[in-house]
Amino acid sequence: MIVVLICLIALAYGSYTDIKTREIPDTLSIGMIFLGFAIAIGITIASWSYKPLLASLVGFVVCVLIGIAFYYTGQWGGGDAKVLMGLGSLIGINVFMLNQGIPELGLFFINLILFGAFYGIVWLLSLAIINWHLFRPAFREARRNAKMIRLRIIFLGLVVLFTLFVLILKPDFMISIIVYLILLFAVISLYLFLLIKTVEKTCLLKKIKISKLTEGDWVVEKVNMKNANKFIYTKIGITAKGIKMLKSSGKKNILVKEGIPFVPNFLIAYIATLAIGNWIPVF
């Protein structure tokens, strides 16, 4: 129970700071890691069994590998990766019970993926509504782009052709439904792509003072400097050396792209894991 309370409190506070400042304090994530190990060591000593500590170590290592992979592919910031490591050490993975079903940390990852997609869409839609006066004309312009018009004509043509195919050959009903769903999914995906790109362009770009840049910020304004691609425009955002380069350039402000705060999705996924448990057998 103590682990559950620590995770909920830590994720709630991390969500607050992530939304407010787009930063997660190192004291929070590192504190989660040490607390996880401390609790595991305490249980190990009390029960005189190495299994609790091993579970914490395995969970931590798994989350380190996943966090590093997502960080260096530009999917997460360093703060998100470190919070995940903290969850790994707290929740752990009992390798001796893997034959009894998906471990809690595994269910958390599944929920993180599923709820992450929904959370991201809701967050982007919220930004679009809040900044409607900027989003609407940009989205209208994107829909009228020549490539978009061609794609819409192609999708409409596919629907018409398949409808004629259904009317003439009358294939199995389920096959027809599946194909129509695939076409619908393709159209929805196309408009989601437009939504993401338009929100990025109109709602996530902002000018900030170079003095307020932090490692990992995504600089989008191009500057003509030697080694800019190596230190400023990297997959993991601007580096400490890149910040020094910009400060020495004489520029005062720079255009950056804000990311979506992801720790709230950790909180949502963890609550879902606690509330629902293993929902996979339902399907």
C-alpha positions in Angstrom: 0.0 0.0 0.0 2.9 2.4 0.8 4.3 1.9 -2.7 0.9 2.7 -4.3 0.6 5.9 -2.2 4.2 7.0 -3.1 3.6 6.4 -6.8 0.3 8.3 -6.8 1.7 11.3 -4.9 4.9 11.4 -7.0 3.0 11.2 -10.3 0.4 13.8 -9.2 3.1 16.2 -8.2 5.1 15.4 -11.4 2.0 16.0 -13.5 1.5 19.4 -11.9 5.1 20.5 -12.5 5.1 19.1 -16.0 2.0 20.9 -17.0 3.0 24.2 -15.3 6.7 24.4 -16.3 7.3 21.5 -18.7 10.0 20.4 -16.2 10.1 17.5 -13.8 12.4 18.1 -10.8 15.3 15.7 -10.5 14.7 15.5 -6.8 11.3 13.9 -7.6 12.5 11.2 -10.0 15.8 10.4 -8.2 13.8 10.3 -4.9 11.4 7.8 -6.4 14.4 5.6 -7.5 16.0 5.7 -4.1 12.7 5.2 -2.2 12.0 2.1 -4.4 15.4 0.6 -3.6 15.1 1.6 0.1 11.7 -0.1 0.5 12.9 -3.2 -1.4 15.9 -3.4 0.9 13.8 -3.0 4.0 11.4 -5.8 2.8 14.4 -8.0 1.9 15.9 -7.6 5.3 12.5 -8.1 7.1 11.6 -11.2 5.1 15.2 -12.5 4.8 14.6 -13.0 1.1 16.5 -11.5 -1.9 13.4 -11.6 -4.1 12.0 -8.1 -3.2 15.3 -6.4 -4.0 15.8 -8.5 -7.2 12.2 -7.4 -8.3 13.1 -3.8 -7.8 16.4 -4.1 -9.6 14.8 -5.9 -12.6 12.0 -3.3 -12.8 14.5 -0.5 -12.7 16.7 -2.0 -15.4 13.7 -2.7 -17.7 12.6 0.9 -17.3 16.1 2.2 -17.8 16.3 0.4 -21.1 12.8 1.6 -22.2 13.5 5.2 -21.0 16.8 5.4 -22.8 15.3 4.1 -26.0 12.4 6.6 -25.9 14.8 9.4 -24.9 17.3 8.9 -27.6 14.7 8.5 -30.3 13.2 11.9 -29.3 9.9 10.6 -28.0 10.4 11.6 -24.4 12.4 14.1 -22.4 15.0 13.1 -19.9 12.6 13.9 -17.0 10.0 11.5 -18.3 12.6 8.8 -18.7 13.8 9.3 -15.1 10.3 9.2 -13.7 9.8 5.9 -15.5 13.0 4.6 -13.9 11.6 5.6 -10.5 8.3 3.7 -11.2 10.4 0.7 -12.2 12.3 0.6 -8.9 9.1 1.1 -6.9 6.8 -1.3 -8.7 9.4 -3.9 -9.7 9.1 -7.1 -11.6 8.9 -10.4 -9.8 10.7 -12.7 -12.2 9.5 -15.8 -10.2 5.9 -15.0 -10.9 6.0 -14.4 -14.7 4.3 -17.7 -15.4 1.2 -16.4 -13.4 0.4 -13.6 -15.9 1.5 -10.2 -17.0 3.2 -8.4 -14.1 1.9 -5.1 -12.8 4.6 -3.1 -14.5 3.8 -4.8 -17.8 0.1 -3.9 -17.5 1.2 -0.3 -16.7 3.2 -0.2 -20.0 0.2 -1.5 -22.0 -2.1 1.1 -20.4 0.6 3.8 -21.0 0.5 3.0 -24.8 -3.3 2.8 -25.0 -4.2 5.8 -22.8 -1.2 7.7 -24.2 -2.8 7.8 -27.7 -6.1 9.0 -26.3 -4.4 11.5 -23.9 -2.3 13.0 -26.7 -5.3 13.5 -29.0 -7.4 15.1 -26.2 -4.5 17.4 -25.2 -4.0 18.5 -28.9 -7.8 19.1 -29.3 -7.8 21.1 -26.1 -5.0 23.3 -27.4 -6.8 23.7 -30.8 -10.0 24.9 -29.0 -8.1 27.2 -26.6 -6.2 28.8 -29.6 -9.2 28.5 -32.0 -8.6 31.9 -33.6 -5.1 30.7 -34.6 -5.9 27.1 -35.3 -8.9 27.4 -37.5 -7.4 29.4 -40.4 -4.2 27.3 -40.4 -6.2 24.1 -40.4 -8.4 25.4 -43.2 -5.3 26.3 -45.2 -3.8 22.8 -44.6 -7.0 21.1 -45.8 -6.8 23.2 -49.0 -3.2 22.2 -49.7 -2.9 20.5 -53.2 -1.5 17.3 -51.7 -4.4 17.0 -49.2 -7.0 17.6 -52.0 -5.4 14.8 -54.1 -5.4 12.4 -51.1 -9.0 13.2 -50.4 -9.9 12.5 -54.0 -8.0 9.2 -53.9 -9.8 8.1 -50.7 -13.2 9.1 -52.2 -12.4 7.2 -55.3 -11.5 4.1 -53.3 -14.8 4.3 -51.4 -16.7 4.6 -54.6 -14.8 1.7 -56.3 -15.3 -0.6 -53.3 -19.0 0.3 -53.1 -19.4 -0.7 -56.7 -17.5 -3.9 -56.0 -19.8 -4.7 -53.1 -23.0 -4.0 -55.1 -21.8 -6.1 -58.1 -20.0 -9.1 -56.5 -21.7 -9.0 -53.0 -18.7 -10.3 -51.0 -19.0 -11.6 -47.4 -20.6 -9.0 -45.1 -17.8 -9.0 -42.5 -15.1 -8.5 -45.2 -17.0 -5.5 -46.5 -17.3 -4.0 -43.0 -13.6 -4.6 -42.3 -12.5 -2.8 -45.6 -14.8 0.1 -44.9 -13.4 0.4 -41.4 -9.8 0.4 -42.8 -10.7 3.2 -45.2 -12.4 5.1 -42.4 -9.3 4.6 -40.2 -7.1 5.9 -43.0 -9.2 9.1 -43.4 -9.2 9.7 -39.6 -5.4 9.1 -39.5 -5.0 11.7 -42.3 -7.0 14.3 -40.4 -5.2 13.5 -37.1 -1.9 14.1 -38.9 -3.2 17.5 -40.1 -4.4 18.2 -36.5 -1.0 17.4 -35.0 0.9 19.5 -37.6 -1.4 22.5 -37.3 -1.4 22.5 -33.5 2.4 22.3 -33.6 2.5 25.2 -35.9 0.0 27.4 -34.2 0.0 26.4 -30.5 3.3 24.8 -29.5 5.7 27.3 -30.9 6.8 30.2 -28.7 9.6 32.7 -28.3 11.6 32.5 -25.1 14.7 34.2 -23.8 17.8 32.3 -24.5 18.8 32.8 -20.8 15.7 30.6 -19.9 16.7 27.7 -22.2 17.2 24.4 -20.5 18.8 21.2 -21.8 16.3 19.2 -23.9 14.3 22.2 -25.2 13.4 21.9 -28.9 14.8 24.9 -30.8 13.1 25.3 -34.2 14.5 28.7 -35.2 17.5 28.2 -37.5 20.7 29.9 -36.6 23.8 29.9 -38.8 26.4 28.6 -36.4 29.2 26.0 -36.7 28.2 22.6 -35.2 24.6 23.8 -34.8 23.2 20.3 -35.8 25.5 18.6 -33.4 24.7 20.7 -30.3 21.5 22.7 -30.9 19.3 20.6 -33.3 19.7 17.1 -31.9 17.2 14.3 -31.5 17.2 14.9 -27.7 16.9 18.7 -28.0 19.4 21.4 -27.3 22.5 20.4 -25.3 24.3 22.4 -22.6 27.0 23.3 -25.1 24.3 24.4 -27.6 22.9 26.8 -24.9 26.3 28.3 -24.4 26.7 28.7 -28.2 23.4 30.6 -28.4 24.2 32.8 -25.4 27.5 33.8 -27.0 25.8 34.6 -30.3 24.3 37.8 -29.1 20.7 36.8 -29.7 18.2 37.5 -27.0 15.2 35.3 -27.9 14.8 32.1 -29.8 11.8 30.1 -31.1 11.2 26.8 -29.4 8.6 24.0 -29.7 6.9 23.0 -26.5 6.2 19.3 -26.0 3.1 17.7 -24.6 3.4 17.1 -20.8 3.6 13.3 -20.6 3.8 12.6 -16.8 0.0 13.1 -16.5 -0.3 10.1 -18.9 1.9 8.1 -16.4 -0.6 9.0 -13.7 -3.6 8.1 -15.8 -2.0 4.7 -16.9 -1.1 3.9 -13.3 -4.6 4.7 -11.9 -6.0 2.5 -14.8 -3.7 -0.3 -13.8 -4.8 -0.1 -10.2 -8.5 0.2 -11.0 -8.8 -2.3 -13.9 -6.0 -4.7 -13.3 -5.5 -7.3 -16.1 -8.3 -6.4 -18.5 -6.8 -8.3 -21.5 -8.7 -11.6 -20.8 -11.9 -9.7 -21.4 -11.1 -9.7 -25.1 
